[in-house]
Amino acid sequence: MASLDFVVDTFVGADGSRYYGTLRNGVPSGLGTCIWPNNCHYDGEWRNGVMHGFGTYVWKNGQRYDGEWKDGRREGIGIKTYVDGSMYDGFWRAGKKHGLGVFRPAPKSPTVGATATIMAGSRRLERSRGSSSSRAGLARRASPLAAACTMWRAARCWQRQRTMQQQEPRRQ
């Protein structure tokens, strides 16, 4: 008879953290929730005792990250929501913002209606009236696809590693 590799149980770590979820050979693997002594908590996928896959981490001050994890670090696509309500939605690598992403100011901030698109350190600010300031080759385009696009470059819309060819209206 084969032994049962996966069990659902409660696990208390040496640091006082409490884990409830799937254990494989006594180590968090699969779906689970962990609460640390400092009141931070994570709910999501685990592999070999570390956050790995998709999950939500909430800091004790109320900040949260919803997204992909790899080997215990933010990696891939995720959204970080700050205490004031502002958000960063984009790519992460090794626990840090990396590549393409969008920062949305807090709803009560003086720049309501503005979004900043970030790509490899380049920024674009578009105000609610439609005016914009651009840097490093980012451009504003009048197109039905513009609302669905994160960033335009070389007549292509880049959105979460996908491209859509811009359809220019034909002039007759």
TAVEN-V527597 format. One record per backbone hydrogen bond with DSSP energy under -1.0 kcal/mol. NH is the residue of the N-H (numbers start at 1). CO is the residue of the C=O. E is the energy in kcal/mol with one decimal. If there is no record, write none. Layout:
BEGIN
nh:NH co:CO e:E
nh:NH co:CO e:E
END
This chain:
BEGIN
nh:7 co:23 e:-2.2
nh:9 co:21 e:-2.4
nh:11 co:19 e:-3.2
nh:13 co:17 e:-2.7
nh:16 co:13 e:-1.8
nh:18 co:35 e:-2.6
nh:19 co:11 e:-3.4
nh:20 co:33 e:-2.8
nh:21 co:9 e:-2.2
nh:22 co:31 e:-2.6
nh:23 co:7 e:-3.5
nh:24 co:27 e:-3.1
nh:25 co:5 e:-1.3
nh:27 co:24 e:-1.5
nh:29 co:22 e:-2.2
nh:30 co:46 e:-2.8
nh:32 co:44 e:-2.6
nh:33 co:20 e:-2.5
nh:34 co:42 e:-2.7
nh:35 co:18 e:-2.6
nh:36 co:40 e:-2.7
nh:39 co:36 e:-2.2
nh:41 co:58 e:-2.2
nh:42 co:34 e:-2.3
nh:43 co:56 e:-2.4
nh:44 co:32 e:-2.6
nh:45 co:54 e:-2.0
nh:46 co:30 e:-2.8
nh:47 co:50 e:-2.6
nh:49 co:28 e:-3.0
nh:50 co:47 e:-1.6
nh:52 co:45 e:-2.0
nh:53 co:69 e:-2.4
nh:55 co:67 e:-2.6
nh:56 co:43 e:-2.4
nh:57 co:65 e:-2.5
nh:58 co:41 e:-3.1
nh:59 co:63 e:-2.6
nh:62 co:59 e:-1.8
nh:64 co:81 e:-2.2
nh:65 co:57 e:-2.5
nh:66 co:79 e:-2.7
nh:67 co:55 e:-2.5
nh:68 co:77 e:-1.9
nh:69 co:53 e:-3.3
nh:70 co:73 e:-2.7
nh:72 co:51 e:-3.1
nh:73 co:70 e:-1.6
nh:75 co:68 e:-1.9
nh:76 co:92 e:-2.8
nh:78 co:90 e:-2.6
nh:79 co:66 e:-2.7
nh:80 co:88 e:-2.8
nh:81 co:64 e:-2.9
nh:82 co:86 e:-3.0
nh:85 co:82 e:-1.8
nh:87 co:104 e:-2.6
nh:88 co:80 e:-2.4
nh:89 co:102 e:-2.9
nh:90 co:78 e:-2.4
nh:91 co:100 e:-2.3
nh:92 co:76 e:-2.7
nh:93 co:96 e:-2.8
nh:95 co:74 e:-2.8
nh:96 co:93 e:-1.9
nh:98 co:91 e:-2.6
nh:101 co:118 e:-2.4
nh:102 co:89 e:-2.7
nh:103 co:116 e:-2.7
nh:104 co:87 e:-3.3
nh:109 co:106 e:-2.0
nh:114 co:111 e:-2.0
nh:115 co:126 e:-1.2
nh:116 co:103 e:-2.1
nh:117 co:124 e:-2.0
nh:118 co:101 e:-3.3
nh:119 co:122 e:-1.8
nh:122 co:119 e:-2.5
nh:124 co:117 e:-1.1
nh:125 co:133 e:-1.8
nh:126 co:115 e:-1.8
nh:127 co:131 e:-2.2
nh:130 co:127 e:-2.1
nh:133 co:125 e:-2.0
nh:138 co:135 e:-1.3
nh:146 co:143 e:-1.2
nh:148 co:145 e:-1.1
nh:153 co:156 e:-2.1
nh:156 co:153 e:-1.3
nh:157 co:164 e:-1.8
nh:158 co:151 e:-2.8
nh:159 co:162 e:-2.5
nh:162 co:159 e:-1.4
nh:164 co:157 e:-1.1
nh:166 co:155 e:-1.7
END
